[in-house]
Amino acid sequence: MAHEYAIESLLRPAVELYTVYVCAAGAFLCVFAPWAFALTPLFGIVTAAGFLALGLVRLKQAWHVLRYRRNIRRLPHYTMTSKEVPVSNQRLFIGLGFRWQQRHTQRLMDTYLPKYSSYVEATPLFRAARRFEERAEFAPHPVRLLARATSWDVPINPVRPLPPVGGLPRLHGIEPYEENVSLPLGERVGHSIVLGTTRVGKTRLAELFITQDIRRKKHGKHEVVIVFDPKGDADLLKRMYLEAKRAGRLNEFYVFHLGWPDHSARYNAVGRFGRISEVATRIAGQLSGEGNSAA
């Protein structure tokens, strides 16, 4: 019933479960004690089926509320191996997402209201577990073992810590049903900018795009991929190396780094200028004929 009206109310107790409990009890009595409802055994089974059908409908509605409340605090675990990254000659895979509409604005604003803080903010038990882990860092062995148990990242842990991805889960949690988002390759001729603070996944997004570009093949030929990394991220370099190796393009992989000449590909733009792709002769002629500037 939460999605049948213009103004939703998803940050609330799942009252639909009350109907589910009543329907389950009614179905049980209709099957094993039909005389309680003045029914014959045959009509008891038919009535139990009706109770179960109503209970399933209400259970689906309750699950919608429970899933929304869970996603507001913690998003579902989402991972993807390199082999699972979709590669297309027409579209660029970006990740999971949804089209932002008016109802999402309303849902997001609701999460900032004080009366809904109990559904959005961390529970007192969760905060107590995090404080205990901080204090137990140098505690004796039995206490440290308990701290490891509270920090165990498994679904059965009631005080399971949040994944170290940063950001606000509510930004994605306000839409429980996300889908794959992609961009037409023809749109990549324009400029794109990705904004975010440190350790929120900007480099991981770049790795996702670079992986698809390295593996993409059109008309039997791979595309040329050039990556400029002013930060000099070693993890990004290793990821590009591995993807080039997986795609069978290791012989085409070149690294140019002025800080590591022993590992860098070498290129003298002024030493050879006879080809069209080299520096023009009139530019090289202005350089000194001695030392490192010798043409």
C-alpha positions in Angstrom: 0.0 0.0 0.0 3.0 2.3 0.4 3.3 2.8 -3.3 -0.4 3.5 -4.2 -0.5 7.1 -3.2 1.2 10.3 -4.4 2.9 10.8 -1.0 4.7 7.7 0.2 5.4 6.7 3.8 8.2 4.1 3.7 10.1 5.1 6.8 7.7 3.4 9.2 7.1 0.1 10.9 6.1 -2.7 8.5 2.5 -2.9 9.8 1.7 -5.3 6.9 3.4 -8.0 8.9 0.5 -8.0 11.4 -1.8 -9.1 8.6 0.7 -11.8 7.5 0.8 -13.2 11.1 -3.0 -13.3 11.3 -3.3 -14.9 7.9 -0.7 -17.5 8.8 -2.5 -18.3 12.0 -5.9 -18.5 10.2 -4.5 -20.8 7.5 -3.0 -23.1 10.2 -6.3 -23.3 12.1 -8.3 -23.9 8.9 -6.1 -26.9 8.0 -5.6 -28.5 11.4 -8.6 -27.3 13.3 -11.4 -26.4 10.8 -14.0 -26.9 13.4 -12.8 -23.7 15.1 -14.4 -21.8 12.2 -17.3 -24.2 11.8 -15.8 -25.5 8.5 -15.6 -28.9 7.0 -12.1 -30.2 6.3 -12.6 -29.5 2.5 -13.8 -26.0 3.0 -11.0 -25.5 5.6 -8.4 -26.2 3.0 -10.1 -23.8 0.5 -10.2 -21.1 3.2 -6.6 -21.7 4.1 -5.6 -21.1 0.5 -7.4 -17.8 0.6 -5.6 -16.8 3.8 -2.3 -17.8 2.3 -2.9 -15.8 -0.9 -3.8 -12.7 1.2 -0.8 -13.3 3.4 1.6 -13.4 0.4 0.2 -10.2 -1.0 0.8 -8.4 2.4 4.2 -10.1 2.8 5.3 -8.6 -0.5 4.1 -5.2 0.6 6.0 -5.6 3.9 9.1 -6.7 2.2 9.0 -3.5 0.1 9.1 -1.4 3.3 11.7 -3.6 5.0 14.0 -3.6 2.0 13.7 0.2 1.7 14.6 0.7 5.4 17.6 -1.7 5.0 18.9 0.1 2.0 18.8 3.5 3.7 21.3 2.3 6.2 23.3 -0.3 4.2 23.3 -1.0 0.5 23.3 -4.6 -0.8 26.7 -6.2 -1.4 27.6 -5.5 -5.1 30.8 -6.8 -6.6 32.0 -7.6 -10.1 35.0 -9.4 -11.4 37.0 -8.3 -14.4 35.4 -11.1 -16.5 31.9 -10.0 -15.6 32.4 -6.4 -16.8 30.2 -6.1 -19.9 31.9 -5.0 -23.0 29.9 -3.5 -25.9 30.8 -1.9 -29.2 27.8 0.5 -28.8 27.5 1.4 -25.1 29.7 2.1 -22.1 28.7 0.4 -18.9 28.8 2.7 -15.9 27.2 0.7 -13.1 24.0 0.4 -11.2 21.6 3.4 -10.9 18.2 4.8 -11.6 16.5 7.7 -13.2 16.0 10.5 -10.6 12.3 11.5 -10.3 10.2 13.6 -8.0 9.5 10.8 -5.6 13.2 10.3 -5.0 13.5 13.9 -4.0 10.7 13.4 -1.5 12.3 10.2 -0.2 15.7 11.9 0.3 14.2 14.9 2.1 12.3 12.6 4.4 15.5 11.0 5.5 16.7 14.3 7.0 13.6 14.8 9.1 14.2 14.3 12.9 11.2 12.0 13.3 12.7 9.5 10.9 16.2 9.5 12.4 15.7 6.2 14.0 15.3 4.6 10.6 18.3 6.4 9.0 21.0 6.9 11.6 23.1 4.1 13.1 21.5 2.3 16.1 22.9 2.7 19.6 24.1 -0.9 19.5 26.0 -0.3 16.3 27.7 2.8 17.7 28.6 0.9 20.9 30.2 -1.9 18.9 32.4 0.6 17.0 33.5 2.2 20.3 34.3 -1.1 21.8 36.4 -2.1 18.8 38.4 1.1 19.2 39.1 0.5 22.9 39.9 -3.2 22.5 42.7 -2.6 20.0 45.4 -3.2 22.6 43.3 -5.2 25.1 44.1 -8.8 26.1 43.5 -11.7 23.7 39.9 -12.7 24.8 38.7 -9.1 24.5 40.4 -8.7 21.1 38.7 -11.9 20.0 35.3 -10.4 20.9 36.2 -7.2 19.0 37.0 -9.3 15.9 33.6 -11.0 16.2 31.7 -7.6 16.3 33.7 -6.4 13.2 33.0 -9.7 11.3 31.6 -8.7 7.9 28.9 -11.4 7.6 25.1 -11.0 7.3 24.4 -12.8 10.6 26.3 -10.2 12.5 23.7 -7.8 14.0 26.4 -5.0 14.4 28.1 -5.6 11.1 30.3 -2.6 10.1 29.6 -0.6 7.1 31.8 -1.3 4.0 34.7 1.2 3.6 33.3 2.9 0.5 32.3 6.2 2.0 29.4 8.3 0.8 25.8 8.2 2.0 23.9 4.9 1.4 20.6 6.8 1.3 21.5 8.4 -2.1 21.2 4.9 -3.7 19.0 3.4 -1.1 16.0 5.6 -1.9 15.5 3.4 -5.0 15.4 -0.3 -4.0 15.2 -1.4 -7.7 18.3 -0.2 -9.5 19.3 -1.3 -13.0 22.3 -1.2 -15.2 23.2 2.2 -16.5 25.1 2.7 -19.7 26.2 5.5 -22.0 26.2 5.4 -25.8 29.7 5.4 -27.1 28.8 8.2 -29.5 28.3 10.5 -26.5 31.9 10.1 -25.3 33.1 12.7 -27.8 32.0 15.3 -25.3 33.8 16.0 -22.0 32.9 14.4 -18.8 33.9 15.2 -15.2 33.6 13.0 -12.1 33.5 14.9 -8.8 34.0 13.4 -5.4 36.2 13.5 -2.3 39.0 11.1 -1.7 38.4 7.4 -1.5 34.9 7.4 -2.9 35.6 5.5 -6.1 36.7 8.0 -8.8 39.8 5.9 -9.7 37.7 2.7 -9.6 35.3 4.2 -12.1 38.2 5.1 -14.3 39.4 1.5 -14.1 35.9 0.3 -15.2 36.0 2.6 -18.3 39.6 1.7 -19.1 38.9 -2.0 -18.8 36.1 -1.8 -21.4 38.2 0.3 -23.7 41.1 -2.1 -23.6 38.9 -5.1 -24.2 36.7 -3.5 -26.9 37.3 -4.8 -30.4 35.7 -3.5 -33.6 36.0 -5.2 -36.9 38.6 -7.6 -35.5 40.9 -4.8 -34.2 41.3 -3.4 -30.7 41.0 0.3 -30.1 44.0 2.6 -29.1 43.7 3.6 -25.4 45.8 6.5 -24.0 45.6 7.2 -20.3 47.1 10.3 -18.6 47.5 9.9 -14.9 49.0 13.0 -13.2 48.6 11.4 -9.8 50.7 8.4 -10.8 48.4 5.8 -9.2 50.3 2.5 -9.0 47.1 0.5 -8.6 45.7 2.0 -11.8 48.9 1.1 -13.6 48.8 -2.5 -12.4 45.1 -2.7 -13.4 45.9 -1.5 -16.9 48.8 -4.0 -17.2 46.6 -6.9 -16.1 43.7 -5.9 -18.5 46.2 -5.6 -21.4 47.5 -9.0 -20.5 44.0 -10.5 -20.3 43.1 -9.0 -23.6 46.3 -10.4 -25.3 47.6 -6.8 -25.9 50.7 -6.9 -23.6 53.0 -6.4 -26.6 51.1 -3.1 -27.2 51.3 -1.9 -23.6 53.7 1.1 -23.2 54.4 3.1 -20.0 56.0 6.5 -20.1 57.1 7.9 -16.8 59.9 10.5 -16.4 60.5 9.5 -12.8 61.3 5.9 -13.6 63.4 5.9 -16.8 64.5 2.3 -16.2 60.9 1.1 -16.5 59.6 3.7 -18.9 59.3 3.5 -22.7 61.8 5.7 -24.3 61.1 8.3 -27.0 63.3 11.0 -28.5 61.1 13.4 -30.3 63.9 15.6 -31.5 66.4 12.9 -32.4 64.4 11.7 -35.4 62.3 14.2 -37.3 62.3 12.7 -40.8 58.8 11.2 -40.3 55.6 13.2 -40.4 54.8 12.1 -36.9 58.0 13.6 -35.5 58.8 17.1 -34.5 59.2 19.4 -37.6 62.7 20.1 -38.8 62.3 23.8 -38.4 61.7 23.3 -34.6 64.6 20.9 -34.2 66.9 23.4 -36.0 66.4 26.0 -33.2 67.9 23.6 -30.6 71.5 23.5 -29.6 73.8 21.1 -31.3 75.5 20.0 -28.1 74.5 17.9 -25.1 71.1 16.5 -24.6 69.6 18.9 -27.0 71.5 17.5 -30.0 69.1 16.8 -32.8 
